[in-house]
Amino acid sequence: MRVRDGRWPGQGADAGLVVLTFVPALLSQPYVDTSGPAWVSLMAYEAVGVVVVLLRRLLPATAFVVGFAAPLAALVGSAGEGAKLSPLVFLPPAVLLYSLEHHGVSWRRTVSAVLGVAVLGVAGLWLNRMTTDSGDFQGGLDVLAALAPMPLAW
């Protein structure tokens, strides 16, 4: 990345991207769950997610893996507390998936990152099923519906 005129290229685009990917989950959360554990999980995820999205150009594969693990941890953690998060928490991982392909990462790193995320996803679903009693929080078709648009980001 080169600095031009004392500014990083794409600062405005990055700020707009952060707003467009993180604000929708904040705006939709009151319609999903207003409990304290849901808001704590969402805010912790968004704090990590903003940093990861801003670092996506420098470390696209790492950003993708961390950017997928963060909402997964937030979703599993909040489900264990009996709280739900907005399905819009999957917008940033879609952006990171696009960045993974767009920023010219080698095929080896790309495949490793995608396989790593697939393993994390399966492990998260399994952990969610083992730690949550209510069928409302155990995942299933709602998880597949949230993840179905991911190939479009590719």
N, CA, C and O atoms as a DFTB+ gen file, in Angstrom:
616 C
 N C O
     1  1       0.834      -1.150       0.000
     2  2       0.000       0.000       0.000
     3  2       0.893       1.232       0.000
     4  3       1.816       1.323       0.810
     5  1       0.641       2.156      -0.870
     6  2       1.460       3.362      -0.960
     7  2       0.670       4.555      -0.435
     8  3      -0.546       4.649      -0.598
     9  1       1.400       5.450       0.193
    10  2       0.789       6.665       0.709
    11  2       0.908       7.747      -0.354
    12  3       1.990       7.984      -0.891
    13  1      -0.208       8.403      -0.657
    14  2      -0.217       9.496      -1.628
    15  2      -0.736      10.751      -0.940
    16  3      -1.780      10.719      -0.287
    17  1      -0.025      11.832      -1.082
    18  2      -0.428      13.114      -0.515
    19  2      -0.699      13.017       0.987
    20  3      -1.589      13.692       1.504
    21  1       0.060      12.187       1.679
    22  2      -0.105      12.062       3.118
    23  2      -1.329      11.272       3.548
    24  3      -1.626      11.215       4.741
    25  1      -2.050      10.662       2.615
    26  2      -3.250       9.896       2.956
    27  2      -3.118       8.469       2.453
    28  3      -2.464       8.208       1.443
    29  1      -3.742       7.562       3.165
    30  2      -3.817       6.186       2.688
    31  2      -4.885       6.128       1.612
    32  3      -5.938       6.747       1.763
    33  1      -4.642       5.402       0.533
    34  2      -5.681       5.297      -0.496
    35  2      -6.890       4.532       0.033
    36  3      -6.755       3.535       0.742
    37  1      -8.037       5.008      -0.318
    38  2      -9.257       4.288       0.035
    39  2      -9.768       4.536       1.439
    40  3     -10.609       3.776       1.918
    41  1      -9.287       5.586       2.126
    42  2      -9.769       5.844       3.489
    43  2     -11.278       6.063       3.513
    44  3     -11.978       5.516       4.365
    45  1     -11.764       6.855       2.587
    46  2     -13.203       7.114       2.529
    47  2     -13.987       5.854       2.210
    48  3     -15.054       5.616       2.777
    49  1     -13.455       5.051       1.304
    50  2     -14.120       3.793       0.959
    51  2     -14.140       2.844       2.153
    52  3     -15.139       2.167       2.396
    53  1     -13.044       2.795       2.893
    54  2     -13.003       1.926       4.074
    55  2     -13.985       2.391       5.136
    56  3     -14.660       1.570       5.759
    57  1     -14.073       3.700       5.351
    58  2     -15.025       4.223       6.335
    59  2     -16.454       3.905       5.909
    60  3     -17.274       3.501       6.734
    61  1     -16.754       4.085       4.633
    62  2     -18.088       3.757       4.134
    63  2     -18.391       2.272       4.248
    64  3     -19.511       1.885       4.581
    65  1     -17.401       1.445       3.973
    66  2     -17.578       0.002       4.075
    67  2     -17.854      -0.419       5.516
    68  3     -18.709      -1.270       5.761
    69  1     -17.145       0.165       6.454
    70  2     -17.381      -0.141       7.869
    71  2     -18.810       0.237       8.252
    72  3     -19.500      -0.533       8.919
    73  1     -19.246       1.400       7.840
    74  2     -20.609       1.835       8.168
    75  2     -21.638       0.907       7.528
    76  3     -22.585       0.484       8.191
    77  1     -21.462       0.588       6.253
    78  2     -22.443      -0.238       5.541
    79  2     -22.484      -1.688       6.007
    80  3     -23.504      -2.358       5.842
    81  1     -21.401      -2.181       6.582
    82  2     -21.402      -3.579       7.013
    83  2     -21.728      -3.769       8.487
    84  3     -22.209      -4.835       8.873
    85  1     -21.478      -2.763       9.321
    86  2     -21.710      -2.943      10.753
    87  2     -22.964      -2.258      11.292
    88  3     -23.550      -2.739      12.261
    89  1     -23.384      -1.165      10.698
    90  2     -24.561      -0.452      11.191
    91  2     -25.858      -1.251      11.003
    92  3     -26.706      -1.206      11.894
    93  1     -26.059      -1.977       9.899
    94  2     -27.317      -2.730       9.767
    95  2     -27.574      -3.720      10.909
    96  3     -28.716      -3.878      11.340
    97  1     -26.537      -4.380      11.395
    98  2     -26.735      -5.307      12.523
    99  2     -27.144      -4.539      13.776
   100  3     -27.996      -4.999      14.536
   101  1     -26.540      -3.372      13.993
   102  2     -26.926      -2.547      15.148
   103  2     -28.376      -2.080      15.050
   104  3     -29.101      -2.075      16.045
   105  1     -28.792      -1.692      13.855
   106  2     -30.158      -1.201      13.668
   107  2     -31.200      -2.311      13.755
   108  3     -32.329      -2.065      14.179
   109  1     -30.834      -3.528      13.360
   110  2     -31.813      -4.619      13.381
   111  2     -31.838      -5.374      14.708
   112  3     -32.785      -6.115      14.969
   113  1     -30.830      -5.205      15.544
   114  2     -30.773      -5.947      16.809
   115  2     -31.980      -5.689      17.719
   116  3     -32.458      -6.638      18.339
   117  1     -32.497      -4.464      17.834
   118  2     -33.673      -4.279      18.700
   119  2     -34.894      -5.098      18.271
   120  3     -35.765      -5.376      19.094
   121  1     -34.966      -5.479      17.023
   122  2     -36.090      -6.283      16.546
   123  2     -35.855      -7.779      16.755
   124  3     -36.779      -8.582      16.629
   125  1     -34.611      -8.147      17.074
   126  2     -34.272      -9.554      17.270
   127  2     -34.246      -9.897      18.757
   128  3     -34.909     -10.840      19.188
   129  1     -33.486      -9.139      19.537
   130  2     -33.337      -9.414      20.962
   131  2     -32.762      -8.167      21.627
   132  3     -31.756      -7.624      21.171
   133  1     -33.395      -7.720      22.693
   134  2     -32.921      -6.512      23.384
   135  2     -32.243      -6.830      24.711
   136  3     -31.998      -5.923      25.506
   137  1     -31.937      -8.091      24.964
   138  2     -31.333      -8.463      26.240
   139  2     -29.886      -7.979      26.332
   140  3     -29.236      -7.712      25.322
   141  1     -29.408      -7.874      27.552
   142  2     -28.036      -7.435      27.795
   143  2     -26.995      -8.340      27.163
   144  3     -26.071      -7.844      26.519
   145  1     -27.114      -9.685      27.330
   146  2     -26.107     -10.556      26.715
   147  2     -26.035     -10.436      25.191
   148  3     -24.958     -10.564      24.610
   149  1     -27.170     -10.192      24.548
   150  2     -27.164     -10.024      23.088
   151  2     -26.391      -8.770      22.702
   152  3     -25.592      -8.797      21.767
   153  1     -26.623      -7.672      23.414
   154  2     -25.922      -6.425      23.093
   155  2     -24.434      -6.518      23.409
   156  3     -23.610      -5.994      22.659
   157  1     -24.082      -7.175      24.502
   158  2     -22.654      -7.337      24.840
   159  2     -21.954      -8.146      23.762
   160  3     -20.869      -7.776      23.315
   161  1     -22.564      -9.249      23.340
   162  2     -21.967     -10.081      22.279
   163  2     -21.840      -9.307      20.977
   164  3     -20.814      -9.380      20.301
   165  1     -22.881      -8.568      20.628
   166  2     -22.856      -7.805      19.381
   167  2     -21.783      -6.725      19.413
   168  3     -21.052      -6.556      18.437
   169  1     -21.678      -6.003      20.503
   170  2     -20.684      -4.932      20.584
   171  2     -19.257      -5.484      20.596
   172  3     -18.367      -4.897      19.980
   173  1     -19.029      -6.597      21.284
   174  2     -17.695      -7.210      21.281
   175  2     -17.337      -7.684      19.879
   176  3     -16.217      -7.476      19.412
   177  1     -18.297      -8.325      19.211
   178  2     -18.053      -8.768      17.837
   179  2     -17.756      -7.585      16.930
   180  3     -16.811      -7.634      16.143
   181  1     -18.543      -6.532      17.028
   182  2     -18.351      -5.397      16.128
   183  2     -17.020      -4.690      16.378
   184  3     -16.413      -4.179      15.438
   185  1     -16.562      -4.653      17.617
   186  2     -15.261      -4.042      17.901
   187  2     -14.142      -4.814      17.204
   188  3     -13.253      -4.220      16.594
   189  1     -14.195      -6.134      17.298
   190  2     -13.199      -6.969      16.614
   191  2     -13.377      -6.862      15.102
   192  3     -12.402      -6.746      14.360
   193  1     -14.615      -6.901      14.661
   194  2     -14.905      -6.883      13.233
   195  2     -14.445      -5.624      12.523
   196  3     -13.952      -5.696      11.397
   197  1     -14.595      -4.479      13.155
   198  2     -14.163      -3.227      12.531
   199  2     -12.655      -3.253      12.285
   200  3     -12.188      -2.865      11.214
   201  1     -11.906      -3.706      13.270
   202  2     -10.442      -3.784      13.115
   203  2     -10.082      -4.738      11.986
   204  3      -9.207      -4.441      11.172
   205  1     -10.754      -5.885      11.936
   206  2     -10.455      -6.887      10.918
   207  2     -10.788      -6.363       9.520
   208  3     -10.017      -6.564       8.582
   209  1     -11.919      -5.700       9.382
   210  2     -12.291      -5.158       8.065
   211  2     -11.288      -4.101       7.622
   212  3     -10.962      -4.017       6.438
   213  1     -10.802      -3.304       8.546
   214  2      -9.817      -2.285       8.184
   215  2      -8.462      -2.884       7.814
   216  3      -7.689      -2.262       7.085
   217  1      -8.168      -4.087       8.313
   218  2      -6.894      -4.753       7.994
   219  2      -6.998      -5.727       6.824
   220  3      -6.028      -6.417       6.511
   221  1      -8.161      -5.794       6.176
   222  2      -8.396      -6.814       5.144
   223  2      -7.478      -6.696       3.939
   224  3      -7.215      -7.702       3.279
   225  1      -6.987      -5.518       3.630
   226  2      -6.090      -5.365       2.473
   227  2      -4.687      -5.865       2.773
   228  3      -4.012      -6.399       1.894
   229  1      -4.252      -5.694       4.004
   230  2      -2.904      -6.122       4.379
   231  2      -2.817      -7.630       4.612
   232  3      -1.849      -8.273       4.205
   233  1      -3.822      -8.179       5.261
   234  2      -3.829      -9.603       5.623
   235  2      -5.170     -10.231       5.250
   236  3      -5.960     -10.553       6.137
   237  1      -5.444     -10.412       3.961
   238  2      -6.784     -10.871       3.575
   239  2      -7.163     -12.244       4.110
   240  3      -8.297     -12.435       4.548
   241  1      -6.245     -13.204       4.088
   242  2      -6.590     -14.554       4.556
   243  2      -6.812     -14.560       6.070
   244  3      -7.780     -15.146       6.555
   245  1      -5.932     -13.919       6.800
   246  2      -6.073     -13.847       8.253
   247  2      -7.334     -13.076       8.632
   248  3      -8.062     -13.479       9.539
   249  1      -7.589     -11.977       7.943
   250  2      -8.784     -11.178       8.218
   251  2     -10.047     -12.003       7.984
   252  3     -11.003     -11.904       8.753
   253  1     -10.055     -12.810       6.935
   254  2     -11.230     -13.633       6.647
   255  2     -11.472     -14.654       7.750
   256  3     -12.603     -14.812       8.210
   257  1     -10.429     -15.344       8.176
   258  2     -10.588     -16.367       9.215
   259  2     -11.025     -15.728      10.535
   260  3     -11.966     -16.202      11.172
   261  1     -10.353     -14.666      10.944
   262  2     -10.716     -13.995      12.194
   263  2     -12.091     -13.343      12.070
   264  3     -12.884     -13.363      13.011
   265  1     -12.363     -12.766      10.900
   266  2     -13.646     -12.116      10.674
   267  2     -14.815     -13.084      10.626
   268  3     -15.956     -12.675      10.841
   269  1     -14.563     -14.342      10.354
   270  2     -15.617     -15.352      10.407
   271  2     -15.716     -15.945      11.805
   272  3     -16.814     -16.244      12.273
   273  1     -14.582     -16.117      12.477
   274  2     -14.579     -16.694      13.823
   275  2     -15.239     -15.758      14.833
   276  3     -15.881     -16.223      15.775
   277  1     -15.091     -14.444      14.649
   278  2     -15.651     -13.487      15.608
   279  2     -17.177     -13.551      15.686
   280  3     -17.710     -13.660      16.791
   281  1     -17.915     -13.490      14.556
   282  2     -19.371     -13.594      14.704
   283  2     -19.809     -14.989      15.144
   284  3     -20.821     -15.143      15.829
   285  1     -19.043     -16.000      14.748
   286  2     -19.366     -17.357      15.171
   287  2     -19.263     -17.467      16.688
   288  3     -20.148     -18.031      17.331
   289  1     -18.184     -16.930      17.266
   290  2     -18.025     -16.946      18.724
   291  2     -19.125     -16.127      19.396
   292  3     -19.656     -16.528      20.431
   293  1     -19.465     -14.981      18.807
   294  2     -20.529     -14.146      19.378
   295  2     -21.879     -14.856      19.326
   296  3     -22.649     -14.800      20.284
   297  1     -22.165     -15.520      18.210
   298  2     -23.436     -16.227      18.078
   299  2     -23.533     -17.401      19.035
   300  3     -24.563     -17.589      19.683
   301  1     -22.470     -18.195      19.131
   302  2     -22.486     -19.350      20.030
   303  2     -22.532     -18.887      21.484
   304  3     -23.270     -19.444      22.296
   305  1     -21.737     -17.863      21.806
   306  2     -21.726     -17.355      23.176
   307  2     -23.058     -16.768      23.592
   308  3     -23.521     -17.013      24.706
   309  1     -23.678     -15.999      22.720
   310  2     -24.964     -15.404      23.068
   311  2     -26.061     -16.465      23.125
   312  3     -26.971     -16.362      23.948
   313  1     -25.992     -17.479      22.268
   314  2     -26.989     -18.557      22.312
   315  2     -26.884     -19.327      23.623
   316  3     -27.894     -19.760      24.177
   317  1     -25.654     -19.497      24.119
   318  2     -25.472     -20.151      25.419
   319  2     -26.101     -19.364      26.549
   320  3     -26.482     -19.938      27.569
   321  1     -26.214     -18.053      26.381
   322  2     -26.848     -17.174      27.369
   323  2     -28.348     -17.029      27.120
   324  3     -29.041     -16.357      27.884
   325  1     -28.847     -17.652      26.065
   326  2     -30.261     -17.535      25.723
   327  2     -30.594     -16.273      24.953
   328  3     -31.735     -15.813      24.975
   329  1     -29.606     -15.709      24.271
   330  2     -29.805     -14.476      23.515
   331  2     -29.579     -14.742      22.038
   332  3     -28.847     -15.660      21.668
   333  1     -30.212     -13.935      21.195
   334  2     -30.052     -14.070      19.743
   335  2     -29.407     -12.819      19.178
   336  3     -29.611     -11.716      19.684
   337  1     -28.625     -13.004      18.122
   338  2     -28.042     -11.883      17.397
   339  2     -28.704     -11.761      16.036
   340  3     -29.259     -12.722      15.504
   341  1     -28.634     -10.579      15.496
   342  2     -29.180     -10.321      14.170
   343  2     -28.436     -11.161      13.131
   344  3     -27.216     -11.298      13.219
   345  1     -29.137     -11.719      12.160
   346  2     -28.443     -12.462      11.094
   347  2     -27.561     -11.564      10.231
   348  3     -26.754     -12.061       9.446
   349  1     -27.706     -10.259      10.367
   350  2     -26.877      -9.337       9.593
   351  2     -25.432      -9.280      10.077
   352  3     -24.620      -8.556       9.500
   353  1     -25.095     -10.028      11.124
   354  2     -23.690     -10.088      11.552
   355  2     -22.840     -10.807      10.501
   356  3     -21.613     -10.793      10.588
   357  1     -23.481     -11.434       9.511
   358  2     -22.719     -12.119       8.466
   359  2     -22.377     -11.222       7.282
   360  3     -21.775     -11.693       6.317
   361  1     -22.744      -9.946       7.328
   362  2     -22.333      -9.021       6.259
   363  2     -20.809      -8.822       6.219
   364  3     -20.222      -8.938       5.144
   365  1     -20.156      -8.530       7.336
   366  2     -18.699      -8.346       7.276
   367  2     -17.935      -9.580       6.785
   368  3     -17.003      -9.422       5.996
   369  1     -18.282     -10.803       7.211
   370  2     -17.565     -11.946       6.636
   371  2     -17.739     -12.063       5.121
   372  3     -16.833     -12.535       4.434
   373  1     -18.885     -11.641       4.592
   374  2     -19.066     -11.652       3.135
   375  2     -18.116     -10.661       2.478
   376  3     -17.536     -10.958       1.434
   377  1     -17.953      -9.487       3.080
   378  2     -17.000      -8.496       2.562
   379  2     -15.577      -9.055       2.633
   380  3     -14.785      -8.866       1.709
   381  1     -15.259      -9.734       3.718
   382  2     -13.918     -10.300       3.871
   383  2     -13.674     -11.435       2.884
   384  3     -12.549     -11.615       2.418
   385  1     -14.703     -12.194       2.564
   386  2     -14.569     -13.240       1.552
   387  2     -14.282     -12.625       0.191
   388  3     -13.435     -13.121      -0.552
   389  1     -14.984     -11.546      -0.138
   390  2     -14.711     -10.840      -1.384
   391  2     -13.273     -10.324      -1.399
   392  3     -12.572     -10.458      -2.403
   393  1     -12.838      -9.738      -0.296
   394  2     -11.471      -9.201      -0.215
   395  2     -10.428     -10.308      -0.339
   396  3      -9.357     -10.096      -0.908
   397  1     -10.736     -11.472       0.187
   398  2      -9.813     -12.601       0.084
   399  2      -9.530     -12.924      -1.376
   400  3      -8.383     -13.168      -1.751
   401  1     -10.554     -12.925      -2.186
   402  2     -10.373     -13.215      -3.612
   403  2      -9.799     -12.011      -4.359
   404  3      -8.946     -12.170      -5.232
   405  1     -10.256     -10.833      -4.024
   406  2      -9.891      -9.630      -4.774
   407  2      -8.436      -9.192      -4.578
   408  3      -7.831      -8.661      -5.509
   409  1      -7.879      -9.398      -3.420
   410  2      -6.550      -8.870      -3.122
   411  2      -5.417      -9.826      -3.460
   412  3      -4.315      -9.688      -2.929
   413  1      -5.664     -10.767      -4.309
   414  2      -4.605     -11.560      -4.902
   415  2      -3.845     -12.486      -3.977
   416  3      -2.629     -12.629      -4.105
   417  1      -4.533     -13.108      -3.058
   418  2      -3.886     -14.082      -2.191
   419  2      -3.652     -15.356      -3.002
   420  3      -4.456     -15.692      -3.872
   421  1      -2.573     -16.056      -2.727
   422  2      -2.283     -17.287      -3.451
   423  2      -3.402     -18.303      -3.235
   424  3      -4.114     -18.264      -2.231
   425  1      -3.539     -19.209      -4.196
   426  2      -4.575     -20.236      -4.090
   427  2      -4.388     -21.101      -2.855
   428  3      -5.369     -21.507      -2.232
   429  1      -3.165     -21.384      -2.499
   430  2      -2.896     -22.219      -1.317
   431  2      -3.443     -21.543      -0.068
   432  3      -4.113     -22.186       0.740
   433  1      -3.164     -20.250       0.099
   434  2      -3.659     -19.528       1.275
   435  2      -5.171     -19.369       1.220
   436  3      -5.841     -19.456       2.249
   437  1      -5.712     -19.137       0.035
   438  2      -7.157     -18.979      -0.108
   439  2      -7.878     -20.265       0.267
   440  3      -8.828     -20.245       1.048
   441  1      -7.425     -21.382      -0.290
   442  2      -8.054     -22.671       0.016
   443  2      -7.894     -23.004       1.495
   444  3      -8.829     -23.503       2.120
   445  1      -6.727     -22.734       2.056
   446  2      -6.512     -22.983       3.485
   447  2      -7.463     -22.149       4.342
   448  3      -8.038     -22.649       5.309
   449  1      -7.625     -20.883       3.983
   450  2      -8.526     -20.011       4.747
   451  2      -9.970     -20.484       4.642
   452  3     -10.679     -20.530       5.648
   453  1     -10.412     -20.834       3.443
   454  2     -11.795     -21.281       3.255
   455  2     -12.032     -22.609       3.984
   456  3     -13.073     -22.785       4.617
   457  1     -11.096     -23.528       3.903
   458  2     -11.241     -24.796       4.625
   459  2     -11.214     -24.573       6.139
   460  3     -11.962     -25.212       6.878
   461  1     -10.353     -23.670       6.591
   462  2     -10.309     -23.346       8.018
   463  2     -11.631     -22.783       8.514
   464  3     -12.094     -23.129       9.601
   465  1     -12.231     -21.921       7.718
   466  2     -13.522     -21.346       8.082
   467  2     -14.611     -22.411       8.061
   468  3     -15.500     -22.401       8.912
   469  1     -14.551     -23.327       7.101
   470  2     -15.536     -24.416       7.058
   471  2     -15.437     -25.280       8.320
   472  3     -16.456     -25.655       8.899
   473  1     -14.225     -25.589       8.737
   474  2     -14.025     -26.371       9.969
   475  2     -14.536     -25.582      11.175
   476  3     -15.211     -26.135      12.042
   477  1     -14.211     -24.287      11.228
   478  2     -14.718     -23.446      12.326
   479  2     -16.242     -23.427      12.346
   480  3     -16.849     -23.497      13.414
   481  1     -16.861     -23.332      11.176
   482  2     -18.315     -23.309      11.097
   483  2     -18.949     -24.589      11.609
   484  3     -19.918     -24.546      12.366
   485  1     -18.408     -25.723      11.202
   486  2     -18.934     -27.015      11.665
   487  2     -18.717     -27.167      13.166
   488  3     -19.606     -27.623      13.885
   489  1     -17.529     -26.783      13.637
   490  2     -17.249     -26.862      15.074
   491  2     -18.177     -25.945      15.865
   492  3     -18.645     -26.311      16.943
   493  1     -18.444     -24.748      15.328
   494  2     -19.358     -23.824      15.998
   495  2     -20.771     -24.366      16.076
   496  3     -21.428     -24.249      17.111
   497  1     -21.245     -24.961      14.983
   498  2     -22.588     -25.560      15.003
   499  2     -22.656     -26.707      16.000
   500  3     -23.639     -26.841      16.729
   501  1     -21.623     -27.531      16.034
   502  2     -21.599     -28.659      16.985
   503  2     -21.584     -28.139      18.415
   504  3     -22.350     -28.611      19.255
   505  1     -20.720     -27.173      18.697
   506  2     -20.632     -26.597      20.035
   507  2     -21.946     -25.944      20.431
   508  3     -22.369     -26.045      21.583
   509  1     -22.581     -25.288      19.501
   510  2     -23.865     -24.653      19.774
   511  2     -24.916     -25.692      20.144
   512  3     -25.696     -25.484      21.074
   513  1     -24.940     -26.791      19.434
   514  2     -25.906     -27.858      19.748
   515  2     -25.646     -28.475      21.110
   516  3     -26.587     -28.850      21.810
   517  1     -24.366     -28.585      21.499
   518  2     -24.023     -29.215      22.767
   519  2     -24.263     -28.296      23.974
   520  3     -24.515     -28.783      25.076
   521  1     -24.189     -26.999      23.780
   522  2     -24.265     -26.080      24.917
   523  2     -25.611     -25.395      25.069
   524  3     -25.821     -24.694      26.059
   525  1     -26.529     -25.568      24.133
   526  2     -27.808     -24.869      24.179
   527  2     -28.932     -25.873      24.321
   528  3     -29.004     -26.861      23.589
   529  1     -29.803     -25.604      25.272
   530  2     -30.934     -26.509      25.503
   531  2     -32.104     -26.225      24.576
   532  3     -32.749     -27.154      24.091
   533  1     -32.379     -24.980      24.330
   534  2     -33.548     -24.592      23.543
   535  2     -33.324     -24.862      22.058
   536  3     -32.257     -24.559      21.523
   537  1     -34.316     -25.424      21.401
   538  2     -34.238     -25.659      19.964
   539  2     -34.189     -24.373      19.161
   540  3     -33.748     -24.371      18.012
   541  1     -34.646     -23.262      19.769
   542  2     -34.627     -21.974      19.074
   543  2     -33.215     -21.476      18.822
   544  3     -33.002     -20.676      17.911
   545  1     -32.254     -21.927      19.599
   546  2     -30.899     -21.399      19.514
   547  2     -29.897     -22.407      18.965
   548  3     -28.697     -22.135      18.953
   549  1     -30.367     -23.560      18.513
   550  2     -29.446     -24.604      18.095
   551  2     -29.021     -24.527      16.642
   552  3     -28.292     -25.405      16.180
   553  1     -29.436     -23.542      15.922
   554  2     -29.034     -23.447      14.514
   555  2     -29.825     -24.409      13.661
   556  3     -30.740     -25.074      14.146
   557  1     -29.482     -24.484      12.422
   558  2     -30.196     -25.341      11.488
   559  2     -30.381     -24.605      10.187
   560  3     -29.425     -24.068       9.627
   561  1     -31.618     -24.575       9.697
   562  2     -31.894     -23.910       8.432
   563  2     -31.625     -22.411       8.483
   564  3     -31.272     -21.810       7.469
   565  1     -31.790     -21.801       9.658
   566  2     -31.510     -20.368       9.756
   567  2     -30.029     -20.077       9.546
   568  3     -29.671     -19.034       8.998
   569  1     -29.168     -20.995       9.981
   570  2     -27.724     -20.831       9.765
   571  2     -27.417     -20.968       8.275
   572  3     -26.652     -20.180       7.719
   573  1     -28.008     -21.958       7.640
   574  2     -27.790     -22.129       6.205
   575  2     -28.327     -20.935       5.418
   576  3     -27.721     -20.520       4.430
   577  1     -29.455     -20.386       5.846
   578  2     -30.005     -19.211       5.161
   579  2     -29.084     -18.002       5.313
   580  3     -28.955     -17.207       4.382
   581  1     -28.443     -17.854       6.471
   582  2     -27.526     -16.734       6.684
   583  2     -26.238     -16.904       5.876
   584  3     -25.651     -15.921       5.423
   585  1     -25.803     -18.150       5.697
   586  2     -24.544     -18.415       5.004
   587  2     -24.724     -18.623       3.493
   588  3     -23.745     -18.599       2.747
   589  1     -25.943     -18.823       3.046
   590  2     -26.173     -19.099       1.619
   591  2     -25.659     -18.010       0.686
   592  3     -25.164     -18.344      -0.391
   593  1     -25.746     -16.727       1.034
   594  2     -25.242     -15.702       0.109
   595  2     -23.712     -15.608       0.027
   596  3     -23.190     -14.882      -0.820
   597  1     -23.001     -16.315       0.875
   598  2     -21.543     -16.223       0.896
   599  2     -20.895     -16.530      -0.471
   600  3     -19.973     -15.818      -0.871
   601  1     -21.345     -17.555      -1.186
   602  2     -20.725     -17.780      -2.499
   603  2     -20.882     -16.605      -3.464
   604  3     -20.060     -16.425      -4.363
   605  1     -21.929     -15.810      -3.281
   606  2     -22.102     -14.631      -4.127
   607  2     -20.992     -13.610      -3.877
   608  3     -20.584     -12.899      -4.795
   609  1     -20.508     -13.537      -2.649
   610  2     -19.422     -12.613      -2.327
   611  2     -18.135     -13.025      -3.020
   612  3     -17.296     -12.186      -3.346
   613  1     -17.988     -14.324      -3.241
   614  2     -16.793     -14.834      -3.888
   615  2     -16.720     -14.319      -5.315
   616  3     -15.777     -14.637      -6.040
